[in-house]
Amino acid sequence: MGRNWAGKVPEIKKKIQSFLPGGAWNPLYDTSHLPPERTDVVIVGGGVLGLSVAYWLKRLEKQQGAIQVLVVERDHTYSRASTGLSVGGIRQQFSLPENVQLSLFSVDFLRNINDYLGVVDDPPLDLQFNPSGYLLLASEKGAAIMENNVKVQRQEGAKVCLMSPEQLQNKFPWINTEGVALASYGLEGEGWFDPWCLLQGLRRKVQSMGVLFCHGEVTRFVSSSNRMETTSGEEVTLKRIHEVHVKMDHSLEYQPVECAIVINAAGAWSGQIAELAGIGKGPPGTLRGTKLPVEPRKRYVYVWHCSQGPGLGTPLVADSSGAYFRREGLGNNYLGGCSPTEEEEPDPGNLEVDHDFFQGKVWPHLAQRVPAFENLKVRSAWAGYYDYNTFDQNGVVGPHPLVVNMYFATGFSGHGLQQAPAVGRAVAELVLEGHFQTINLSSFFFSRFYLGEKVTEHNIL
């Protein structure tokens, strides 16, 4: 018996130690829901942009398992996430070469989705990609800009054609061409797909690659500072985040996570995450005082049945820009001409649908352009957020100049979903190689906000 007791003493000591502060193991406390104490990369935001960055970091790592990646998402149901609430369109009809290139790669990614996101022994993904051209309309005033845009699109390899009002009328006789001087139409590589399927496909794939997930909220960054002098003699303070505090879902507890890199892919809330890191907290007019100008904007999506005209008896979809509608099942997307002013934007305070907004702001534009829509009735509607860049409505990609290990993948103002595969690859290239290797997105760097250099995209919809 003495020998048996002696054999048990070390085990009992271990158990007693585990109850004490600093104990290595606590059998009474389940820690499986907690993030790891340290990781290489923390991605704030588990939507398609954050997941795309995670995917490309693992795909492009030099050696399998070399990089540990943690994705933190506070809305684990994705009920308020921009991805699942979007209309899922993709187009190449932009005015900036970078945006055309991003969408060209992304449509290739979507078309060959199982080559990228296929998981062994799991069923293949069906994105329900519906190839269908976008139609953009220009007045006399905007015709020259449209011609130039199409020239850029063709130079980048997009298949787009121009149509006169007569050609437009012949192809789409139910459109009112009054006030239209020119139209552009996507011949291939445009259409719509199932955003939820892409989100779930990315989640499934990155989990198979070893990416960790945590349902929680980032509440604090712990940073170290280093003062440096520029070549012009100006003193600057560089910050480096070395710890992220993650507050657990429905709990007061938080877990500190040591890390080397933070990716801000928090979408509509990425401006708040930037503020947590001290970005924009300095004196106005300085780089330290320059905020990330990204805020939540609300967009409604309406579905209805049309009793006559195009799409007779089939569902149609429109969004609250009043400029976009889609004919489900008939194979085409079309863009009409008018959008509400900034003052008319829906209140982003909640995700309730204001049906009067459709009646007063959206329907008149649609009915003017397509007279058959005079008799339409809304069948259902929902609202979603998107990450609106108030500066120039273009994406923010790459590191912050002063918080040197925070990288951005945000601010795409409604076209982030369609460009996510290419943006994720670009951010991963920056993190792993220190520079872009495929598409040069340096014009989307944060520094443009301080310099006042807008990147103008004429086709923000």
N, C-alpha and C positions, 0 to 999 in steps of 0.2 A: 504494500500500500504506500509506503514511504517513497519508493521509486516512482510510482504512478503520480503521486502528488508533486514530486520534484519535476516530473516531465510537464506537468500542467502549469507550473509557475510562470514560465516565459509567456505562455498564451494569455494567462490572466493579467499579467503585467501589461501586455499589449492592449488588451481590452480597456483596462483602467486608463492607460495613457490616451486612448482615443477619445475619452470623455473630457480630457483636460484641454485648455486652450493650446492651440498649436498641434493638437493630436493629428496623426497622419491619416486616420480613418475613423469615421463616425458611423457606426451601424444604425443609429437611430435617425439619421438625417439623409434623405435622398438628394443627391446632387446632380442627378442625370439631366435635370432641366437647365442647369447652369452652363454658361459658355466656358471655354477653357481659360485658364489663368493667363496663358500667353499664346499668341499666334503671330504669324507674319503679317497678314493683311486682315483688317476689319473693313467690311463693306457695309455702310449704313444705308439700308434700303434694299428690300428683296423683290422689287419689281423687275421688269424685263431688262432695264439698263444695268442694275446691280448684278443680276444673275448672269447677264452677258459678260460683264467684266470678270466675274468668277470663272465662267466657262473658259474664256480665253487665257486667263492667268494659268489655269491648270493645263490647257491644251498646249500652250506655248512654253511651259516650263522645260528647262533643259533636261531635267532628270525627274522621272515619276516620283511623286511624293516630296519633291524638293521644297514646295511652298505650301504652308498651311493657310487656308482661307476660312474666315468666319463671316457669315452673312447675318446681320441683325435686322429683323423686320418686326415692327411693333404691331402690325395688323395681320395676324397669322391667318385670318379668314379671307384677307384681301377684299373685304366688302367695301372699303373706301379707296382702294388702290386704283390709280389711273389706268393701269393695264386692262383689267377686266371690264372697266366701264367705258372703254373707248370704242369707236366704230371700226377700228381695224383696217384702215385703208393704207395703201402704199402707192407712191407715185415718184416719177423722176422729174416732174415738171417744176423745177426750182430755177432760180436765177444765178445762184452761186455754184461754181464748179464743185466745191466741197460737198454741198448738199446733194448734188446729182450723183457724185461718186459714192457717197454713203448709201443712197437708196439703191443704186445699181448693184452694189455688193450684197445689200440686205435682201433684195429680191432673189438673187441667186441662192442665198442662204435658205430662204423660205422654200424655194422650189425644190431644193435638195436637202430638205430638213432632216431626213433620216440618215444621210451621210454624215451630218454634223452631230445630231442629237440622239441617234439610235442607241439603244441600250440592249445588250445581249440578253436574249430570252424574254424581253418585254415586247409587247405589241408595237408595231410601227405607229408613228404619229400621223394623224390626218388633220392637217391645218385647214382643210376645206378652202384652199386658195382658189379664188375666183378671178381669173384674169379678165380685166375689164378696164378700158381706158378712161382717164379723167378728161373732161372737157372744160377748158377755161375760156371765158369770154372776155373780150376787151372792147372798150369804147374807142372812139377816135383818138381821145387823149392818151389811152394806154396802148394803142396798137404798136407804136415804135418799140416800146419796152418789151411787149410780147414777142415781136420779131427777134429782138436781141436775145431774149431768154431762150427761145427755141434754137437759135444759133449756138449758144453755149451748151444746151442740152445735147444737140447733135454732135458737137465736138467731143463731148465726153462719152459718146456712144449710145445715148438714149434714142429710141425710135419714136419720134414725135412729128406730126404733120400740122401744117397751117391750113385753115379753111376760111374762105370768104363767106360773107353772109348768105350768098346764093348757095354755095356748097353746103353750108350748115343747114339751110332750110331744106335742101334736097335729102340730106342724110337723116335729119331729125325734124320732120315736118310739123311736129307738135310743139316745137319751141318757138316762142315769140322772139324774133330777131331784131326787134326795134331797139335802136341805140347800140347795136353790136356792129363793130367795124371789122373785127378779126376774131378767130377762134383757134385754139390749139388743142390737139387731141392726141393722147398717148396710144400708140399702135401696139406696144407690147411692154411687159414688165410692170404693169400697173394693175390695180384691182383691190381686193380685200380678202381678209383671212380671219381665222378665229384667234383672237388675242389670248383667250384663256388657255387654249391648247398650247400656244407658244410658251406661256408662262409655266404651265405644268410640265411641259417637255424640258424646258431649261432646268427646272427644279430637280426633276428626275435624273437628268444627265449629270448635273454638277454633284448631286449626292453620290452618284455612282463613281465619281472622280475623287471623292473624299472631302468635298467641301462641307463644313459644319454649319448648322443653322441654329439660331437662337431667337425665340419669340420674346422680345423685350424692347426697351427704349433707351437710346443713348442719352444720358443726362449730363455728362461732364467729360471734358478732356483734360488730362493732366499733361502739362507741357514743360519743357525746359527752354531757356532763352540763351541766345548767344549774340553779343553785340559785335558788329563788323563795320568796317569803313569801306565805302565805295571808292572807285578810282578818282572820283571828283571830290573826295574828302567828306562826303555826307555819311553820317553814322546811321546805321539801320540795325534793328533788332530782329534776328531770325528766330523763329520758334519751331520746335519739333515736338509733336505729340508722342508721348511714350506710354500713355495709359488711357484706356477708354472705359468709362463707367457705364455698365449696362444694367438698367433697372428691370427687374423681372416683371412679367405680365401679372397684373392684379396683385402686386406685392410691394412692400416698402423696401425690400432688400435689393442690393445691387451687387454686381460682381465686377471688380476691376480686371481689365484684360490688358496685359502688356502687348504692344504691337510695334511694328516698324513702319507700316503704311496704313493710312485711312483713306477709303474711297467714299466721297460724299455723293451718293446716288439716291438721295432721299426725296427726289421728285419735287412735288409742290412745297414740301417742307425743308428743302435743302438750304434755303436762306436761314432758317432757324438753326440748323446744324452748324452752318458756317459761323453764326454768331456765338454759339457755344465754344467754338475754337478761338474766339476773340477777333474774328475777321469783321472789319467795319467798326471796331470799337475805338479807333484812334481819332485824332483831330480831323474835322472835315477838310476835304481837299488834299489829304495825304494818302499815300498808298495804304497805310495802316488804317485809315478811316474810310476806305472804300469798301462798301458792302457788296455782297453777292446779290444782284438785283433780281432774285427769283422769288415769286410769290404764288399762292394758289389762285387759280382762276377756275370758274365753274362753267361747264358746258353741258347743255341738255342734249339728249338724243330722243327723237320722236319716231314712232313707227305708226303707220296708218294704212288703211286700204283705200284705194282710189276707185270710185264707182264708174268712172268712164275715162277714155283717153289712154295714154301710155300706162302700161302696167295694170290694165283692167283686172280688178279682183285679186291682185297680188300685193304683198306687203311692200311698202317703200320706207326708206329711212332718211331723216334729215337731221342736221345738227343746228345748234342755236346761233351759228354764225349767219344763218339765213342765206348762205351762199352755196350750200352743199346738199345734194340729195342723191340717193342711190336707189336703183330699181332692183330689189332682191329677186333673184331667179331669172331676170331677163338679161343679165350679163353686161350691164353698163353702169358706170358712175358718171355723173355729170355735175359740173359746177356752174351755178348761176352767178349773177353779178353783184349782189349787194350784201354788205355786212352791217350789223348794228354798230353805232359809235361806241367809244369806250365808256361813255356815260350810261349806255343802255346795257352794259354787261350784267349778267345775272349776279346777284349777291353771293359771294363765296362762303358765307357764314355757315351754311348747312347744305345738305344734299337733297333738300326737298325740291320738287319740280313745280315751278310756277307756270301753270297752264295758260294764264293770261299772257305770258311772255310769248308763247307760240302764236297765239291769236293776234297779238298786237305787233310783234317784231319779226317773226319768222314767216308766217303764212303770207303776208302781203308780198314779200319778195318772191316767194315761190309761185304764187298765183299770177303775179305780173309776168314772170318768165315762162310759165307753163299754164296757160289758161284752163286746162282740164282740171287743175288742182283747186279750182274754185269750190269743188264739191267734196274735197277730202275730209275725212274724219280721223282724228288721232285715236289709235287703238291702245297704245301704251307709250310710256315715256320714262326715262331715268336721267340721272345727273351724275357727272363725274368731275374730278379735278384734273387739271394739268399744270405743269410747271412752267409758268409764264415768265419769260425773261423780259422785264419792263424796259431794258436798255435797247435791245435790238432784235428781240424775239428769236435769237439763234442760240445754239447750244453752247455750254461752257465745258471745256475739256482740258484736262491737264492739271499740273500742280499749282498751288497758290504760291506767289512769289516770296511771301514772308513766312507763312506756315508751310514749311517746305515739304512735309510728308503728307499733306492733305491734297488728294487729287479729286477733281470734279468730273462727274458724268451726269449733267443735269441741264435744265433751262431750255429744252428744245421746243417749248411753246406749242405743243400739239403734234409734232412729228417725231417725238422720241421713240415711240413704239416701233414705227416703221424703220427707223435707222439704228435701233439698238444693237443688232448683230455686228454692224461695222464700227459703231462707237465703242462697244466693249472690246473689240480687237485693238482699236487705236489706243485706248487707255492701258490695256495690258502691255502693249509694245512700249509705251512710255515707262511704265513701272519696271519692266524686265530689261529693256535695252537702253533706256534713257532718251530715246528719240522715236519719232514715227517711222515706220518702215513701209507701210502700204499707202495710206492716204494722209497727206500732210494737213493736219487740222490746227496748225499754229495760230491761224487767224481767230480761232475760238478760245484762245488763252484768256485767263482772268484779267491779265494786265490791261486789256483794251478798255475796261471800265474806268480805270484810273487815268488812262491816256485820252479818254473821250473818243476813241476810234470805233465807231459803229461798223458792224459788218452787215451791210444792207442786203436783205433777201426780199425780193419783190413778190414772191409767191408764198407768203405766210397766209394760211387759210384758217 
